[in-house]
Amino acid sequence: MRPVHFVLMLVLLTSLSGCLGGGGTSEEMSGTYIVESKLTPIEVEAKSAYYQDGETVSWSVESSPLADAIEAAGGNVVGVLFSLSYGEDESSGGPVCTGGEANQPDTIAGSATKGEWALSNAGENPGSHDVNLTWHNQSLLSGVIEGVTKSEIMAQLAFGEEALGTYDLSLTVNAEAFNGALCSHNDDGEEVATVVSLLVLDFTVLNENGEEASMLAVGDGSLPLFMFAAWIFPVVFLVGYVSTQQRDRFYLGLDIGEPETEVVERESTSDGETLVDSYRARVITLSALYVAQGVPWGFITVTMVTFLAAEGADAGDLAYLLTLGTLPWSFKFLWGPIIDRFQMPELGRRRPWILIAQTGMVALLVTMLLVPDLTNNISLLGALFFVYNVFTALQDVSTDALAVDVLQPHEFERVNSYMFTAKSLGGVIGGAGLGTIIGIVGIKGAFLIQIPILVIIMMVPFFMRERPGDKRFPWEEGHIADVAEEPEEWAENVRDFGVIFGNIKTAFSVRSAQLGIAVSLMISLAFILIPILPLLFLQELGWSQEEFNATKGGLILVVTMLGAMAGGELGRRFGGKSMLMYAAIGASLTTLVWGTFDNQWGNGWFMMLVWLIHTFLWAIVSICAYSLMMRVTWAEVGGTQFTGYMAMMNLSAIMGYQLAPIFAERYNYQTIFYIAAVLETFVVLAVLFIDPQETDRTLNAAV
């Protein structure tokens, strides 16, 4: 079976969204709705002061001290109520005044401003008036609404963080005094009492039947379970048959782990401060760099996605953001030949590229902080995430190349486990950590916190040296002669692009290497669930952002690490290819059960159980797939070829993200779980025909 066959299966499954669906267009459908609402004023400030004639007094109030009260009232600020009340205090100005003269009314003007929203109003004393600045569509709160979508209603009633923060107020008194032929009065200003309140709108969108309408861009179409079971269970039986009757034919008994050989660590050739001489320096540097990769990964896939889901974003918005954030990783293999060809050996072979990448990451975070309103500008946010991940992907490729350069053979397995754990730790920081405190610091606070974290990590490669003789800084005196002692190795590292691309072509001429592309492209198609799960948990099941972030960015990542460690050990004992297929089948059946028992989704224990089981199994799939891809990689172009497989896995994730809104607008949650279960079986069929020893047998033996 060739890779093209799997691509055709994917195209066929995608077409289900058109030929089996219950209609619908690429846009969210309009409908008929009723909005039930309650408007609650929350007092921010009350005071009384004397304002001089002709002088404008300005001040500001903040919403942050009232965060709990705002959340309790509905969490959605839609206006500022600025109430002013005042009397009259003209005083007699001469002995001819009788006291019966009419006081001249003064004009008291007030204004309230929030961002681009502003309103002014004035009144005359004695009396009172209000400046009632609101920015929601009041007409949506009365009667039946027709011809609009749920998203359009949300956009006009819910404003998120844009409506929080600072509110600017001002007050001006224009005093007038009686001035007659025999009597004149004095009036230098007025005493004005002011009350500032925030208007919080709590609302529920009901459909035309008076039932609560989901805010999700998810369809109500469904497909019967037997359609999916008719595909999944034959695959299960196929794996069972091959595993018991055809193990040798399909290479299921092979151990794809690294051979266990005794090696002796080479002696240090310097003071032990460089990476090639210090095991501790290698572990600390590589682990720190992987933490730096994990923080943005956890932040984007957990914290940012969950925040946007809570703000009313639909599956299309989340898929768009995840796609642009993942796209640079799908083409990161392009960096391989570049960093191999262009080097500054006096500063280290890989270190300059790592520092360039980290500087770009910090610069992009600063840029995101300068954007005034990220939550209502998904397009700009996606573009910034794209550029940010260009630099993150560059650091990933450079770090992997550094590991290949400095690690000793017997260190690969152990140090790679440290690196994987470090990336997961970074994911916990960016996911559970920032996701838990986002309610306190806000989305921009979450961006801001990442900057010092990355700067601190940046200090590790900034001060380290790869080899004896390397410079830390360009102005230092180095010992390039020490590096030049290995001319043949240097020549290999600076070979031209023609040699590099020729070897890449040879590496992918092997059938199993080509099937490796198919495996990489299939492994993450079931990521259609990633943009869907935040919507399901937050908007349908009522989980809070903090609960979801702490689960996905914390416990789920811990289980992922446990699954990866288990996958490595089980692959070594029972054959990595076998374990990959068994775990993939188990994950597919778990997803099928997840969708089938939708009546249990309201039970937290059930959702957590199936989520954890699926996470554990798919971690085994991933770690065994990485090992299998290493096995079919030709050592001559190991870095570039393996990076290519990893890039295809990221491209697979993008394909999954792009399929998510297509299926979400047509089918209900249950059917989407069924589709994901089928997609998870594709990797089994792609792996089935791979010979893990073919590359070693045909290419390495010929060198």
Secondary structure, 3 states (H helix, E strand, C coil): CCHHHHHHHHHHHHHHHHHCCCCCCCCCCCEEEEEEEEEEEEEEEEEEEEEEECCEEEEEEECHHHHHHHHHCCCCEEEEEEEEEECCCCEECCCCCCCCCCCCCCEEEEEEEECCEEEEEEEECCEEEEEEEECCCHHHHCCEEEEECHHHHHHHHCCHHHHCCEEEEEEEEECCCCECCCCEEECCEEEEEEEEEEEEEEEEEEECCCCECCCCCCCCECCCHHHHHHHHHHHHHHHHHHHHHCCCCCCCCCCCCCCCCCCCCCCCCCCCCCCCCCHHHHHHHHHHHHHHHHHHHHHHHHHHHHHHHHCCCCHHHHHHHHHHHHHHHHCHHHHHHHHHHCCEHHHECCHHHHHHHHHHHHHHHHHHHHCCCCCCCHHHHHHHHHHHHHHHHHHHHHHHHHHHHHCCHHHHHHHHHHHHHHHHHHHHHHHHHHHHHHHHHHHHHHHHHHHHHHHHHHHHHHHCCCCCCCCCCCCCCCCHHHHCCCHHHHHHHCCCHHHHHHHHHHHCCCHHHHHHHHHHHHCCHHHHHHHHHHHHHHHHCCCCHHHHHHHHHHHHHHHHHHHHHHHHHHHHHHCHHHHHHHHHHHHHHHHHHHHHCHHHCCCHHHHHHHHHHHHHHHHHHHHHHHHHHHHCCCHHHHHHHHHHHHHHHHHHHHHHHHHHHHHHCCECHHHHHHHHHHHHHHHHHHHHCCCCCHHHHHCHHHC
